[in-house]
Amino acid sequence: MTQIQLVASGDLRESANLTCWPAQAAMEARLTEVLAAMGHELVRAHPVKPAGHGFIASQREGMDVFATIDPNAPLIVAEAVWQYSHHLLAGLFAHRGPILTVANWAGQWPGLVGLLNLNGSLTKAGVKFSTLWSEDFSDDFFLSGLKEWLKTGKIEHDMAHVRSFDPAAVPLHDAAIAKAIAAEIHTRKLILGVFDEGCMGMYNAIIPDELLMPMGIYKERLSQSALYFASRQVPEAEARAAYDWMLAKGMTFHLGQDPATELTEAQVIDQCRMYVAAVRLADTFGCEAIGIQYQQGLKDLCPASDLVEGMLNNADRPPVTRADGSVIRAGEAIVHFNEVDECAGLDGVLINRLHTALGQPVETTLHDLRWGEDFALDGQREFVWLFEISGAAPPAHHVGGWAGSDSVRQPPMYFPSGGGTLRGVARPGDIVWSRIFVEGGALHMDLGRGRAVALPEAESNRRAEATSPQWPMMHAVLNGVSRDAMMARHRANHIQLVYADSAAAADRAMLAKAALADALGIKVHLCGV
């Protein structure tokens, strides 16, 4: 009987580790059974802690655990939760034996999201690995893949949906638009404002400067302490004006009295202070886009940045003035890359410039690839993804816009200081999806088409309750890309999404975006139909 080592990375927030441990324990027990039936013993490389969970909860702990593991042993990383990839990165980087990352196909906790972030981080680091996922670890896809890994140390997934971009496919007029935008960026340069780099261990979300600078793109490294200080300088009257603006637009805030568990007006006012401060700091430093880390650091000081992020990414947003009374970027979105995901920030800037030139909607956001299931659409069963980001999407993406959006308190498990989300259900329509990632020391972009779909209210509510009902979501079908093909290929926990006014407009925008990325030196891969 072959012994296989198992490790499990968790959160830096102990409350999340304790809450999510039962799902992880159930997954590990099932994996143990399956491997035993195949004649192999799954052995935990680190014990369950007296505190009540068995997650590696820091980078140092991960290094210490891997120091006790035979570097040539077959190794499974099992994830049923969101996890911090840097907890494992040092150990996996040095590991010589075959590595398999595994997640349970479930919506309860973001295990699939954690798996994809780890996969993207390993890809960037150049670590060879295989990956699998399953609802109950009894399906043919999982079992055949597991047998392949046990026999050969690797799994080859079907990547037939991925093809290289051919610039000749882009109409000359749109190719000229893309080249003009690329030339403008090269010549005039642009700045991504980074409020503390590397959110939640997302190594894959950090773009090395030397890959950005040849394009004419630079980082302004800002501190979240500066944002916190600037937020505290915003008078209540200015913050309340932004709050009143949203109320006048019809947005609903679900307020309570207990700040420990409910959203309070005071929390919302503080979030509006942060919004005003963020706009002014972006203006002061000339940042075309900004990213706020929040979830490590600011979470202990002030309410969540999520409401702020959704406001920034919407062209129709509360006005913010300079000292001279002039409005900062009136009628324009200020691209925000959630969780300081610089790949999403670069993507968002390209979308904003291109869609402005094409006369298409500019509002863009990242989402997590959270989960999904088959559903009957127009009499045909299709796989419908649930894309869900942990707090905010631009209201322009939601059914009803501002009036169809609302705000509820972020879960105390992750957000002890509270703060509201900017929640809604994405409106049906044609979308372009993308992801910029680092592989082999170079920038790549996966790019495809899809559509956001409307599900019956009962089904939409079921999916929300099966995941995180406080968060905005999109029900989406990706053209020509199956569930397993997407999971096998995608190099990140995040996917970038933008609408177009029609299917034809989305097709045009996708090809023009491919041409723009290509002109900047990013290797483009078209995915699906």
C-alpha positions in Angstrom: 0.0 0.0 0.0 1.4 3.4 -1.1 1.2 6.2 1.4 0.1 9.6 0.1 0.6 12.7 2.1 -2.2 15.2 2.5 -2.0 18.9 3.4 -4.7 21.5 3.8 -4.3 25.3 3.7 -6.7 27.5 5.5 -7.4 31.1 6.3 -5.4 33.6 8.4 -8.7 34.3 10.2 -9.2 31.7 12.9 -13.0 32.3 12.9 -13.2 31.2 9.3 -11.0 28.1 9.9 -13.2 27.0 12.8 -16.5 27.6 11.0 -15.4 25.8 7.8 -13.6 22.8 9.3 -16.6 20.4 9.2 -16.8 20.6 5.4 -13.1 20.1 5.1 -13.1 17.1 7.5 -16.0 15.5 5.5 -14.1 15.9 2.3 -10.9 14.4 3.7 -12.8 11.4 5.1 -14.3 10.7 1.7 -10.9 11.0 -0.1 -9.5 8.6 2.4 -12.2 6.1 1.6 -11.7 6.4 -2.1 -7.9 6.0 -2.0 -8.2 3.1 0.4 -10.5 1.3 -2.0 -7.7 1.8 -4.6 -5.1 0.3 -2.3 -3.5 3.5 -1.0 -3.3 5.2 2.4 -3.9 8.9 2.7 -2.0 10.3 5.7 -2.4 13.8 7.1 1.0 15.5 7.2 -0.1 17.8 10.0 -2.5 17.1 12.9 -5.9 18.5 13.7 -5.3 21.2 16.3 -6.7 21.4 19.8 -8.4 24.6 18.7 -10.7 22.4 16.6 -9.4 22.5 13.0 -6.7 21.0 10.9 -5.7 23.8 8.5 -2.3 25.3 8.0 -2.9 28.8 9.1 0.3 30.7 8.3 3.3 30.7 5.9 5.7 29.8 8.8 3.5 26.9 9.8 3.4 25.7 6.2 7.2 25.8 6.0 7.5 23.8 9.2 5.0 21.2 8.0 6.8 20.7 4.7 10.1 20.3 6.6 8.7 17.0 7.9 7.4 15.7 4.5 9.5 13.4 2.2 10.1 15.8 -0.7 9.6 12.9 -3.1 6.3 11.6 -1.7 3.1 11.8 -3.7 1.1 14.7 -2.2 -2.5 15.8 -2.3 -3.6 19.3 -1.4 -7.2 19.1 -0.4 -9.3 22.2 -0.2 -13.0 22.6 0.7 -12.5 26.3 1.8 -11.0 29.6 0.8 -7.3 29.3 1.5 -4.2 31.5 1.5 -1.9 30.1 -1.2 1.3 31.5 0.3 0.8 29.2 3.3 1.9 26.3 1.0 3.9 28.0 -1.7 7.3 27.5 -0.2 6.7 23.8 0.5 5.2 23.1 -2.9 7.9 25.1 -4.7 10.5 22.7 -3.3 8.5 19.5 -3.5 9.8 17.0 -6.0 7.1 14.3 -5.8 3.8 14.5 -7.8 1.3 17.1 -6.6 -2.4 16.8 -6.9 -4.8 19.7 -5.9 -8.3 18.6 -5.2 -11.5 20.5 -4.3 -15.1 19.5 -3.5 -17.7 20.7 -6.0 -19.8 22.6 -3.5 -21.0 26.1 -3.0 -21.1 26.2 0.8 -17.6 27.5 1.2 -15.3 28.8 -1.5 -13.2 25.6 -1.9 -13.3 25.8 -5.7 -12.1 29.4 -5.4 -9.3 28.4 -3.1 -8.3 25.6 -5.5 -8.2 27.9 -8.5 -6.1 30.5 -6.6 -3.6 27.9 -5.6 -3.5 26.5 -9.2 -2.9 30.0 -10.5 -0.2 30.6 -8.0 1.6 27.4 -8.8 1.4 28.2 -12.5 3.0 31.5 -12.0 5.7 29.9 -9.8 6.4 27.3 -12.4 5.5 24.4 -10.1 4.2 21.3 -11.9 0.9 20.0 -10.6 -2.3 18.1 -11.5 -5.8 19.1 -10.4 -9.2 17.4 -9.9 -12.6 18.3 -8.4 -15.8 16.3 -7.6 -19.2 16.5 -5.9 -18.9 13.2 -4.0 -15.6 11.7 -5.4 -17.5 8.8 -7.0 -17.9 10.1 -10.6 -16.0 8.6 -13.5 -14.3 11.9 -14.3 -12.7 12.1 -10.8 -12.0 8.4 -10.5 -10.3 8.0 -13.9 -8.3 11.2 -13.3 -7.2 10.0 -9.9 -6.2 6.6 -11.3 -4.2 8.4 -14.0 -2.4 10.5 -11.4 -1.7 7.4 -9.1 -0.2 5.6 -12.1 1.7 8.3 -13.9 2.0 11.2 -11.4 0.1 13.6 -13.7 -3.3 14.2 -15.3 -3.7 15.5 -18.9 -7.0 17.4 -19.2 -8.6 18.2 -22.6 -7.7 21.7 -23.7 -9.2 21.6 -27.2 -11.3 24.7 -26.4 -8.1 26.9 -26.3 -6.6 28.3 -29.5 -4.0 31.0 -30.2 -5.2 34.4 -31.3 -4.8 35.3 -35.0 -4.5 39.1 -35.5 -5.7 38.7 -39.1 -9.1 37.8 -37.7 -9.7 41.4 -36.5 -11.3 43.9 -38.9 -8.9 46.6 -40.0 -10.8 49.5 -38.4 -10.9 47.7 -35.0 -7.3 46.7 -35.3 -6.4 50.4 -35.8 -8.4 51.4 -32.7 -6.6 48.8 -30.6 -3.2 49.9 -31.9 -4.0 53.5 -31.2 -4.9 52.7 -27.6 -1.8 50.6 -27.2 0.4 53.5 -28.6 -1.3 55.9 -26.2 -0.5 53.7 -23.2 3.1 53.2 -24.5 3.6 57.0 -25.0 1.6 58.6 -22.2 2.0 55.8 -19.6 -0.6 54.9 -16.9 -0.5 54.2 -13.2 -2.1 51.4 -11.2 -2.6 52.5 -7.6 -1.9 49.6 -5.3 -3.1 50.0 -1.7 -0.8 47.3 -0.2 0.1 44.4 -2.4 -0.7 40.7 -2.1 -4.2 40.3 -0.6 -4.9 37.1 1.1 -1.9 35.2 -0.2 -2.9 35.7 -3.8 0.6 35.4 -5.3 -0.9 34.9 -8.7 -2.5 38.3 -8.5 0.8 40.2 -8.4 2.3 41.2 -11.7 6.1 41.8 -11.6 6.9 45.4 -12.5 9.3 44.2 -15.3 6.3 42.8 -17.1 4.3 46.0 -16.8 6.9 48.6 -17.6 7.5 47.6 -21.2 3.8 48.3 -21.9 4.0 51.8 -20.3 2.3 50.7 -17.1 3.6 51.5 -13.6 2.5 50.9 -10.1 2.0 53.6 -7.5 2.5 51.7 -4.2 0.3 53.3 -1.7 -0.4 52.3 1.9 -3.8 51.4 3.3 -2.8 53.5 6.3 -2.8 56.5 4.0 -6.3 55.5 2.8 -7.5 55.1 6.4 -6.1 58.5 7.4 -7.6 60.2 4.4 -11.0 58.6 5.1 -10.9 60.0 8.7 -10.4 63.5 7.3 -13.6 63.4 5.2 -16.3 65.4 6.9 -19.5 63.6 7.8 -21.5 65.9 5.6 -19.6 64.9 2.5 -20.0 61.2 3.3 -23.7 61.6 4.0 -24.1 63.4 0.6 -22.8 60.2 -1.1 -25.1 58.1 1.0 -28.1 60.3 0.2 -27.2 60.2 -3.5 -27.5 56.4 -3.5 -30.8 56.5 -1.5 -32.2 58.9 -4.1 -31.2 56.4 -6.8 -33.4 53.8 -5.1 -30.7 51.7 -3.5 -31.7 49.8 -0.3 -29.6 49.6 2.8 -30.7 46.9 5.3 -29.8 48.6 8.6 -29.9 47.3 12.1 -28.7 48.4 15.6 -26.0 45.9 16.6 -22.8 46.7 14.8 -21.3 43.3 15.7 -23.8 41.4 13.6 -25.9 44.1 11.6 -25.2 46.8 9.2 -25.5 50.2 10.8 -25.8 53.7 9.3 -22.6 54.6 11.0 -20.8 51.8 9.1 -22.2 53.0 5.8 -21.2 56.6 6.5 -17.6 55.4 7.2 -17.7 53.5 3.9 -18.8 56.7 2.1 -15.9 58.5 3.8 -13.6 55.9 2.3 -15.2 56.3 -1.2 -14.5 60.0 -1.2 -11.0 59.5 0.1 -10.3 56.9 -2.5 -11.5 59.1 -5.4 -9.3 61.9 -4.2 -6.2 59.8 -3.7 -6.6 58.3 -7.2 -6.8 61.9 -8.5 -3.9 63.1 -6.5 -1.5 60.4 -7.7 -2.9 60.2 -11.2 -4.0 56.6 -10.9 -6.1 55.3 -13.8 -7.2 52.4 -11.5 -6.8 51.5 -7.9 -6.9 48.3 -5.8 -7.7 48.2 -2.1 -6.5 45.1 -0.2 -8.7 45.6 3.0 -9.1 42.0 4.1 -5.8 42.0 6.0 -5.2 45.1 8.0 -8.1 47.5 7.4 -10.6 44.8 8.5 -9.5 45.5 12.0 -9.8 49.3 11.7 -12.9 50.2 9.7 -15.9 48.8 7.8 -15.4 46.9 4.6 -14.3 48.5 1.4 -16.8 46.6 -0.8 -19.5 49.3 -1.1 -16.7 51.7 -2.1 -15.5 49.3 -4.8 -18.9 48.9 -6.4 -19.4 52.6 -6.4 -16.0 53.3 -8.1 -16.6 50.8 -10.9 -19.8 52.4 -11.9 -19.8 55.4 -14.4 -23.0 56.7 -12.7 -21.7 57.3 -9.1 -21.8 60.0 -6.4 -19.8 63.1 -7.4 -16.6 63.9 -5.5 -14.9 67.3 -5.8 -11.4 68.7 -5.5 -10.5 71.5 -3.2 -11.4 74.0 -6.0 -14.9 72.5 -6.4 -14.3 70.7 -9.7 -15.8 67.2 -10.0 -13.2 64.4 -10.3 -13.8 62.4 -13.5 -17.5 63.3 -13.8 -19.5 60.6 -15.4 -16.6 58.2 -15.5 -15.9 54.9 -13.7 -12.7 54.8 -11.7 -11.5 51.2 -12.3 -11.1 49.3 -9.0 -9.5 45.9 -8.9 -11.0 44.1 -6.0 -8.7 42.4 -3.5 -5.8 44.2 -5.2 -5.7 41.7 -8.0 -3.3 43.4 -10.4 -4.2 41.1 -13.2 -7.8 42.2 -12.9 -6.6 45.9 -12.6 -4.7 45.7 -15.9 -7.6 43.9 -17.5 -10.1 46.5 -16.2 -8.1 49.4 -17.6 -7.9 47.8 -21.1 -11.6 47.2 -21.0 -12.4 50.7 -19.9 -10.3 52.3 -22.7 -11.5 49.9 -25.4 -15.2 50.0 -24.5 -15.1 53.8 -24.3 -13.7 53.8 -27.9 -16.3 51.3 -29.1 -19.2 53.0 -27.4 -19.9 50.0 -25.3 -20.6 49.7 -21.5 -17.5 50.4 -19.5 -18.5 48.9 -16.2 -16.4 45.9 -15.4 -15.7 43.7 -12.4 -14.1 40.5 -11.4 -16.0 37.7 -9.9 -15.0 34.4 -8.2 -15.7 31.2 -10.1 -17.7 30.1 -7.1 -19.7 27.1 -8.2 -22.4 26.0 -10.7 -24.9 23.4 -11.8 -26.8 22.3 -14.8 -30.1 24.0 -15.4 -32.8 23.9 -18.2 -32.7 27.1 -20.3 -35.2 27.3 -23.1 -35.7 23.5 -22.8 -32.0 22.7 -23.1 -29.8 21.7 -20.2 -26.8 23.9 -19.9 -24.1 24.4 -17.3 -24.8 27.7 -15.5 -22.0 29.1 -13.5 -22.6 31.1 -10.3 -20.0 33.9 -10.4 -20.0 35.7 -7.0 -17.6 38.2 -5.7 -17.1 38.8 -2.0 -18.8 42.1 -1.7 -19.5 44.4 -4.6 -20.3 44.7 -8.3 -21.1 47.9 -10.2 -24.9 48.6 -10.1 -24.9 48.9 -13.9 -24.5 45.1 -14.0 -27.6 44.5 -11.8 -31.2 44.0 -12.8 -32.7 47.5 -12.0 -29.3 49.2 -11.7 -29.0 51.3 -8.5 -32.7 50.7 -7.6 -32.2 46.9 -8.0 -29.1 46.9 -5.8 -29.0 46.7 -2.0 -26.5 46.5 0.8 -26.3 44.0 3.7 -23.7 43.5 6.4 -20.6 41.5 5.5 -20.4 38.2 7.4 -18.7 38.7 10.8 -16.7 35.6 10.2 -14.6 37.4 7.7 -15.4 41.1 8.4 -15.4 41.9 12.2 -15.8 45.7 11.6 -18.9 45.2 9.4 -19.7 47.3 6.4 -22.2 46.8 3.6 -21.9 45.0 0.3 -23.2 46.3 -3.0 -25.4 43.4 -4.0 -27.6 42.5 -6.9 -28.3 39.8 -9.5 -26.6 40.4 -12.8 -29.0 41.3 -15.7 -29.2 39.0 -18.7 -27.1 40.0 -21.6 -24.0 39.3 -23.7 -20.7 39.3 -21.9 -17.0 39.1 -22.7 -15.0 37.2 -20.1 -11.2 37.2 -19.6 -8.3 36.6 -17.3 -4.8 37.9 -17.5 -2.2 35.7 -15.8 1.5 35.1 -15.5 3.0 31.9 -16.8 6.6 31.2 -17.9 7.7 34.7 -16.9 5.3 36.3 -19.3 1.8 37.8 -19.4 -1.0 35.8 -21.0 -4.7 36.5 -21.5 -7.5 33.9 -21.8 -10.5 35.5 -23.5 -14.0 34.2 -24.4 -17.6 34.9 -24.9 -20.7 34.1 -22.9 -24.0 35.4 -21.6 -25.5 36.3 -18.3 -28.8 34.5 -18.0 -31.9 35.0 -15.9 -33.0 32.1 -13.7 -36.3 31.8 -12.0 -36.4 33.7 -8.7 -36.6 30.5 -6.7 -33.6 29.0 -8.4 -31.6 32.2 -8.1 -32.5 32.4 -4.4 -31.5 28.7 -3.9 -28.1 29.3 -5.4 -27.6 32.4 -3.3 -28.4 30.6 -0.1 -26.2 27.7 -1.1 -23.2 30.1 -1.2 -23.0 33.6 0.3 -26.3 35.4 0.1 -24.7 38.7 1.1 -22.7 38.9 -2.1 -23.6 40.0 -5.7 -23.8 37.2 -8.3 -24.1 36.5 -12.0 -25.6 33.4 -13.5 -23.6 32.8 -16.6 -23.1 30.4 -19.5 -19.7 30.4 -21.3 -19.8 29.7 -25.0 -18.1 26.5 -26.0 -16.3 25.9 -22.6 -17.6 23.1 -20.4 -17.4 23.1 -16.6 -14.4 20.8 -16.5 -12.6 22.5 -19.4 -12.9 25.8 -17.5 -11.6 24.4 -14.3 -8.7 22.6 -15.9 -7.5 25.7 -17.8 -8.3 28.7 -15.7 -5.3 30.2 -13.9 -7.0 32.2 -11.2 -9.8 32.3 -8.7 -11.1 35.4 -10.5 -12.7 36.0 -13.9 -13.1 39.5 -15.4 -16.5 40.3 -16.9 -18.0 43.1 -19.0 -21.3 43.5 -20.9 -21.8 44.5 -24.5 -25.0 45.9 -26.1 -25.6 42.8 -28.4 -24.1 39.5 -29.4 -22.5 41.2 -32.4 -21.1 44.0 -30.3 -19.6 41.5 -27.8 -18.0 39.5 -30.6 -16.5 42.7 -31.9 -15.3 43.8 -28.5 -13.7 40.4 -27.8 -11.6 40.5 -31.0 -10.7 44.1 -30.5 -9.6 43.4 -27.0 -7.5 40.5 -28.2 -5.9 42.9 -30.7 -5.2 45.4 -27.9 -3.6 42.9 -25.6 -1.6 41.5 -28.5 -0.3 45.0 -29.4 0.8 45.4 -25.8 2.8 42.2 -25.9 0.4 39.9 -24.0 0.0 36.4 -25.4 -3.7 35.9 -26.1 -5.6 32.6 -26.1 -9.2 32.5 -27.3 -11.3 30.0 -25.4 -14.5 28.4 -26.6 -16.8 29.5 -29.5 
